[in-house]
């Protein structure tokens, strides 16, 4: 945590800062109320340790100011003149704990542990409220496809361990959802789940974001800062798009994975970390190893358990059920009387290749629910798919009812399935025929 110590006695300020930093926290000090409010305005703090007697100033009055202007900052008060009355009044005004001076390192650590527990519970409440408010029945982990269920089974069997997990797959296939699901099924579920997007920052800023930095490490580093590794302590660190991690940072991540050690930017102090690493990418990391953009030893450390989230075009038997789940959610969220897809729209959904995968499907259904004129989604309600289907590089499934023979329809349908399904067995299962029959039809239509 980042802690501000407010006390008019220098010896108390210095001693408290030392105790806090010995426990792995960052601390700064203010000697009066005015300076404390200026520091709170300039920099974010997680906790204020506040003396109730600041010379001629009242710590209780400062407590009220902090509560009013910075309601999310935790407060612990202490004083050498501890009384039941002052303790009760401080707690009534919003303090989380109360310490009597002089206090020991153990007493301070107990108070800090309580604050951390309170913050985790508060964050969890906010997270759950957000999930309830925005809850969408993400269908990533449901499938009628046995091969896909086997992939998910591997993922969730690994969840209970601390093994590193690498999740592969195209954009929009649910890699981040899968990573969070692994965390929630692990023994670390009550600890933080922290995400860092590797391509989002420059090499220098990404290193600081990941490991933290010391004051003065670079221009603009006005104070010490902990990174995402520290924020994820005891929990899970999710490295999204790991394939974009700069080559210069890869040895440092390897050290974190291998030795559980790291250093903040601008300091030589070796720190230890208790975090589980889950990473995801839509890149071919093996090819990155070949061309020198990704370290082979890092790849070995990342892919103790590797799974690949299948693209939506390989899940045609799941697609409609996914779409229906999204439709039900958005219809309820927007208060729209939409009950399902028309038969033409269902054909349209199946004909499209969904390059954006689940993310694109969700957005398309949300838009259609908003634009729908009746109680069913019609093709005209999904204009974003119409052009995309007709301009696809490969042949598109013809619309049912168009002037085509049954043989032409069968040919087009089988070709589309063979282009999208991961195996001949999967295509045969969707068609409801055995592999030998499908083999003969492939030969008949020249689809080999």
Order of alpha helices (4+ residues) and beta strands (2+ residues): beta-alpha-beta-alpha-beta-beta-beta-alpha-beta-alpha-beta-alpha-alpha-beta-alpha-beta-alpha-beta-beta-alpha-beta-alpha-beta-beta-beta-alpha-alpha-beta-alpha-beta-alpha-alpha-beta-alpha-alpha-alpha-alpha
